[in-house]
Every structure is written in C-alpha cells, then in structure tokens.
Amino acid sequence: MESTQVIIVGGGVAGLAAAKNLGTGIKYVLIEAQNYLGGRILTVDAAPDLFIDMGAQYVLGNKSALYNVCNELRILFRDDDTPDDAVVVTTEGKIINSELMDKAADFWERSIDEAADKFDSRKARKPICFAEFVPRRFEKRLVSSSLFTQNLIEPITNYFIKLEMTDANCSSLYDLNLIEYSNYENPPGAYENELKNGGYRPFINYLKSFIHNDEQIRLNCEVTRVKFLAEERKLLVEINDLQKQQTKTMLCDHMIWTTSLGYLKDHFRRIFTDEKDLIQQKQNAIANIGFGLLNKVVLIYTKKFWRENADSIKLLHTGKVKIFEMSDLLRHQVYTERIDPNVVQEIAHELSYCGVLPSTNIPVLICWFAGPIALVIENLNEQIVGQICHETICSYLKVDQNSYPLVRTLKSEWHSNKYIRGSYSYQSIHSNKQDEHELRASYAPDGVQRILFAGEATHEQHYGTVNAAFETGIEAAKKVLSIVNSRQ
Ligand SMILES: Cc1cc2nc3c(=O)[nH]c(=O)nc-3n(C[C@H](O)[C@H](O)[C@H](O)COP(=O)(O)OP(=O)(O)OC[C@H]3O[C@@H](n4cnc5c(N)ncnc54)[C@H](O)[C@@H]3O)c2cc1C
C-alpha cells in the first residue's frame, strides 16, 4: 500500500499554498477530485486573448500577503483606489448621478456601523439578523436626506440589499448574522483590486510550480473515506480514481483537509464515519455556518453600448412589474425550452449590477447573481440566460439590442459542482464564535494533530476570500512541519 507523510485533500488555493509551504523536505501527495487545480479559482479561455475568472476575480486588500505575491508576479491591473465611474440607470432609462449612489453607499456603511455600536457582541444574548436592522436604518437615512426623491428610496434600498447579498454571499439578509458580520475584518488595504487579462491563472500556476514532481499531484481522485488506525498511528485514506474507476487506499501520518464547507455539508459524516469524536467535534459547525451561492453571467460583445470608461452599470428597478418586452428570439427560446415567462421577469428584476471587465479592450459585462435566483440561473440554458441579461440591460439603457449582438455568454454553476456546492461561507443566523472555532480545530485522536483543517471557511477574520484560503493553507503546512520536526 502506498504510504506518505502528508496527504493534502483539495487542489484549490488552500491546498496549493499548503503544498508550497511543505516544501521539498517532506513527502506529500495532493489529491484533487476535479480535472484541474484552482477549485473556486477557475480562469477560462473565453475567446482568443480573453481570459475570464468564473470564480474569484478580485485580489482583496492591497496590504495582504496575497496582494504581495500577485504584485511580484506582475499580474495586477489596477488598485481599487481608482474612483468609481458607474452608469446608474432606472427602468425608465433615466440616468442618475453616480455620486448619489456613492452617498447611498456611505449611508449603508454608516447603518452597519450603527448596528455594530448598538449590538455589542459581548452583550448580545441572541443572534440578530442583518435584515431586521440595517435596511430599515438605511431607508430612514435616505428619507431624511434631501438628496433622494421619494421614487428612488425603494429601488436604491433594494439595490443595496442585493449588493450586500452578493458581497456577504448569503441566501437572504434574514439569514445573515449581524453580530458576527460586524466582527468580520476585510483583508487589509484597498479592497477590490483588479487582475490583468489572464486573471488568477498565473497565480495558480505559480503555486503549482513549487510541486516539482507531477507524481505528487493526483487529479480526478476523490478522497471518499478517512479512518485513524490507532495501533499503527496512521490515517488510512480511501481514494476513488474517477478516471480509472478504481478505489485504492493510502497511509499517511497527517492530512491537510481543504475542501469547501459546501462539500463538507454533503459528505462529512460519510467520509469520517469511523471517527465519532471528529463528527462530534465539527457537526454543529458544519451544519450552522452558512455556505451561499453566487454566480456570474458573462456577456461578451464586439462593440460597447455603454459609456466609454464606465466601470459598471447599476440598474435601479423603478418600474412596476414587467421590466422589458421579450424579443421574438427570446420569446421563441423561452417557449421551446418551456421556461415560465415569469422566471424571465424575475431574472430581469434581480439583475442589478453588471461590472465592465477593465483589463481588456474586448467589451465584456459581468452580471452578478446571489441567493435563490443564482440557483434558478444554474438550471437554465446559458444562451437564454445571456439573452435575458442582454435584453434587460439594453431595455434599461434604451438601446436597440439588435445593433449590439451578444457574441458569447458564459455562466458559472458553483452549486451544481458536486465538489464545491456553492460559492463561499458566511456567518448565518444559526452560527456563532464557537462554531467558527470548531470548524478550524485540528483532530488529534492520539494526542497528535493528525487532520488539520484549512480553506476559506476556516479563517477567523476574512473567511470567504482567496486570502483566507491562502493564509490558512500556509498556516496548516507550518503546523505540520513543526509537528514533524518536533518528533524527529
Ligand atoms: C463566484 C465567486 C466569486 C468569488 N470572488 C472572489 C473574489 O473576487 N475575491 C476573493 O478573494 N474571493 C472570491 N471568491 C472566494 C474564493 O474563490 C474562495 O474563497 C477560495 O478560492 C477558496 O479556496 P479553497 O482552497 O479554500 O477552496 P476550493 O477552491 O473550493 O478548493 C477545494 C478543492 O477541493 C476539491 N475537493 C472537494 N472534495 C474533494 C475530495 N473528496 N477529494 C479531493 N478533492 C476534493 C475541490 O474540487 C476543490 O478544488 C469567490 C468565489 C466564487 C465562487
């Protein structure tokens, strides 16, 4: 039976960072269930010389360890301190001064700060949901300011609710834990820094370059069971080779487990069925901490129909119910695929933010969807979803959609991916500090840390980010090295 010192489960950023930091002095194997490295970083070749990140896209914080690596690799395009230049438009096609949205963003932040002051986390006895406090305070601020006309209050509030759902990546603001949210810390420095055309791919290649022997990487292999052998003081690991359709077993002294929380929610009990103490230790945390869904719909054009230099299009839904009349083409597609026309309007209604990809001359819009609608989108045909987004945006901007044909649509499907099952973690109304602590904790059945847990969800301050995956992967490798070195 094959034996090694360390098995790393998962070839996303956390697993690759762990591998890099284990270095060459230790025997390890990295097992990845999918046919690529990167996990929730997935850079696709969308067209000649056009690369799109379907998962993580921004480097968060320009004073972070992750930023420093990306900076050294010269893959950063620009920092977040470039002023926003958004096109803000209502359903009737009225262009709103984007400074008004900046002011509203400030009100939203202030409402969150006010919540943090009001609900002291040390004194709060029960969780308070975000939806109960922040949107109401925000709306009051809008109403009491002379800047916002009555007809814009509700659309702007809805816009910020959707934006928050996208950022926090929760299923609803009613499920977002306000107390834990206030304890969250962004990676340090300017927030959303952009990568050059090429996205995160060079970063993944850089991490992979530290694994010198290809034999150490096993793609298309899923870890299906882990058991601690008390007598041998080893972990017995069952691995399913998905290509060869063969199951094999391996032995190791330590394991660094990095799969997503979504995957753990589905498989934790089955994989660790023999380790009752581990199940006891983590089952509440895995059930309670939230794992949301965020999907992108990427629209690729040959010519722009939005203002030159605009970095985003923000849609304020000021109309009553129907946002746009479907074109004959879309009506036919919807009819053929037996899609409920109400779903089309629902998608149009939920679409509120489209980012312009800045790092290329090819006109690309990235539409973001969070919460229940993100799941609806996964189950629809890519071309139809693209056409719905295209016609919605054209209808807002009052441009003839036929004059600017959509060349290609790409759509992420993070929930359907059975090795991910969503996008990233958040503190739900059911979770607390204890859960966070338990999710991170190592498993030491014989007093020695045998299974270390890393990955975005295990980071104390900025879970949900590439930074978190990177830092926890490094941390887990350091711990393993110190255990191994102390026992030699
Ligand atoms: C749409 C979207 C947008 C995002 N935007 C940003 C952003 O702009 N900036 C940012 O910082 N973060 C962003 N994130 C979050 C960021 O992508 C993640 O936090 C980070 O990539 C997670 O890395 P990880 O290594 O923890 O997990 P993963 O990337 O999920 O890696 C885990 C790996 O384990 C593998 N695996 C699962 N089960 C098994 C098994 N049984 N055996 C072997 N392998 C297994 C999976 O295939 C996967 O490759 C975004 C995420 C999404 C989905």
The ligand as an SDF file (V2000), in Angstrom:
LIG
                    3D

 53 58  0  0  0  0  0  0  0  0999 V2000
  -18.3090   33.3450   -7.9880 C   0  0  0  0  0  0  0  0  0  0  0  0
  -17.2390   33.5460   -6.9480 C   0  0  0  0  0  0  0  0  0  0  0  0
  -16.6140   34.7650   -6.8450 C   0  0  0  0  0  0  0  0  0  0  0  0
  -15.6150   34.9680   -5.8910 C   0  0  0  0  0  0  0  0  0  0  0  0
  -14.9650   36.1580   -5.8710 N   0  0  0  0  0  0  0  0  0  0  0  0
  -13.9040   36.3150   -5.0430 C   0  0  0  0  0  0  0  0  0  0  0  0
  -13.0610   37.4470   -5.1750 C   0  0  0  0  0  0  0  0  0  0  0  0
  -13.2480   38.2840   -6.0790 O   0  0  0  0  0  0  0  0  0  0  0  0
  -12.0210   37.5810   -4.3080 N   0  0  0  0  0  0  0  0  0  0  0  0
  -11.7620   36.6570   -3.3240 C   0  0  0  0  0  0  0  0  0  0  0  0
  -10.8260   36.8360   -2.5410 O   0  0  0  0  0  0  0  0  0  0  0  0
  -12.5390   35.5460   -3.2110 N   0  0  0  0  0  0  0  0  0  0  0  0
  -13.5690   35.3370   -4.0570 C   0  0  0  0  0  0  0  0  0  0  0  0
  -14.2900   34.1820   -4.0170 N   0  0  0  0  0  0  0  0  0  0  0  0
  -13.9780   33.1870   -2.9740 C   0  0  0  0  0  0  0  0  0  0  0  0
  -12.7130   32.3770   -3.3100 C   0  0  0  0  0  0  0  0  0  0  0  0
  -12.8180   31.8830   -4.6130 O   0  0  0  0  0  0  0  0  0  0  0  0
  -12.5890   31.1960   -2.3410 C   0  0  0  0  0  0  0  0  0  0  0  0
  -12.6380   31.6750   -1.0120 O   0  0  0  0  0  0  0  0  0  0  0  0
  -11.2810   30.4190   -2.4900 C   0  0  0  0  0  0  0  0  0  0  0  0
  -10.9250   30.2370   -3.8420 O   0  0  0  0  0  0  0  0  0  0  0  0
  -11.4410   29.0770   -1.7860 C   0  0  0  0  0  0  0  0  0  0  0  0
  -10.2680   28.3080   -1.8930 O   0  0  0  0  0  0  0  0  0  0  0  0
  -10.1360   26.9520   -1.0590 P   0  0  0  0  0  0  0  0  0  0  0  0
   -8.8260   26.3820   -1.3820 O   0  0  0  0  0  0  0  0  0  0  0  0
  -10.4770   27.2090    0.3580 O   0  0  0  0  0  0  0  0  0  0  0  0
  -11.3090   26.0020   -1.5820 O   0  0  0  0  0  0  0  0  0  0  0  0
  -11.5830   25.4150   -3.0340 P   0  0  0  0  0  0  0  0  0  0  0  0
  -11.1240   26.3380   -4.0770 O   0  0  0  0  0  0  0  0  0  0  0  0
  -13.0120   25.0010   -3.0410 O   0  0  0  0  0  0  0  0  0  0  0  0
  -10.6590   24.1190   -3.0960 O   0  0  0  0  0  0  0  0  0  0  0  0
  -11.0610   22.8840   -2.5660 C   0  0  0  0  0  0  0  0  0  0  0  0
  -10.7600   21.8110   -3.5830 C   0  0  0  0  0  0  0  0  0  0  0  0
  -11.1050   20.5460   -3.0130 O   0  0  0  0  0  0  0  0  0  0  0  0
  -11.5430   19.7000   -4.0600 C   0  0  0  0  0  0  0  0  0  0  0  0
  -12.2710   18.5890   -3.4520 N   0  0  0  0  0  0  0  0  0  0  0  0
  -13.5270   18.5910   -2.9340 C   0  0  0  0  0  0  0  0  0  0  0  0
  -13.8010   17.3730   -2.4090 N   0  0  0  0  0  0  0  0  0  0  0  0
  -12.7200   16.6110   -2.5930 C   0  0  0  0  0  0  0  0  0  0  0  0
  -12.3960   15.2680   -2.2390 C   0  0  0  0  0  0  0  0  0  0  0  0
  -13.2420   14.4860   -1.5760 N   0  0  0  0  0  0  0  0  0  0  0  0
  -11.1890   14.7670   -2.6050 N   0  0  0  0  0  0  0  0  0  0  0  0
  -10.2920   15.5430   -3.2690 C   0  0  0  0  0  0  0  0  0  0  0  0
  -10.5400   16.8190   -3.6050 N   0  0  0  0  0  0  0  0  0  0  0  0
  -11.7320   17.3560   -3.2580 C   0  0  0  0  0  0  0  0  0  0  0  0
  -12.3780   20.6270   -4.9070 C   0  0  0  0  0  0  0  0  0  0  0  0
  -12.5300   20.1120   -6.2100 O   0  0  0  0  0  0  0  0  0  0  0  0
  -11.5580   21.9170   -4.8700 C   0  0  0  0  0  0  0  0  0  0  0  0
  -10.6780   22.0140   -5.9580 O   0  0  0  0  0  0  0  0  0  0  0  0
  -15.2690   33.9320   -4.9870 C   0  0  0  0  0  0  0  0  0  0  0  0
  -15.8970   32.6980   -5.0940 C   0  0  0  0  0  0  0  0  0  0  0  0
  -16.8650   32.4940   -6.0680 C   0  0  0  0  0  0  0  0  0  0  0  0
  -17.4890   31.1350   -6.2020 C   0  0  0  0  0  0  0  0  0  0  0  0
  1  2  1  0
  2  3  1  0
  2 52  2  0
  3  4  2  0
  4  5  1  0
  4 50  1  0
  5  6  2  0
  6  7  1  0
  6 13  1  0
  7  8  2  0
  7  9  1  0
  9 10  1  0
 10 11  2  0
 10 12  1  0
 12 13  2  0
 13 14  1  0
 14 15  1  0
 14 50  1  0
 15 16  1  0
 16 17  1  0
 16 18  1  0
 18 19  1  0
 18 20  1  0
 20 21  1  0
 20 22  1  0
 22 23  1  0
 23 24  1  0
 24 25  2  0
 24 26  1  0
 24 27  1  0
 27 28  1  0
 28 29  2  0
 28 30  1  0
 28 31  1  0
 31 32  1  0
 32 33  1  0
 33 34  1  0
 33 48  1  0
 34 35  1  0
 35 36  1  0
 35 46  1  0
 36 37  1  0
 36 45  1  0
 37 38  2  0
 38 39  1  0
 39 40  1  0
 39 45  2  0
 40 41  1  0
 40 42  2  0
 42 43  1  0
 43 44  2  0
 44 45  1  0
 46 47  1  0
 46 48  1  0
 48 49  1  0
 50 51  2  0
 51 52  1  0
 52 53  1  0
M  END
$$$$
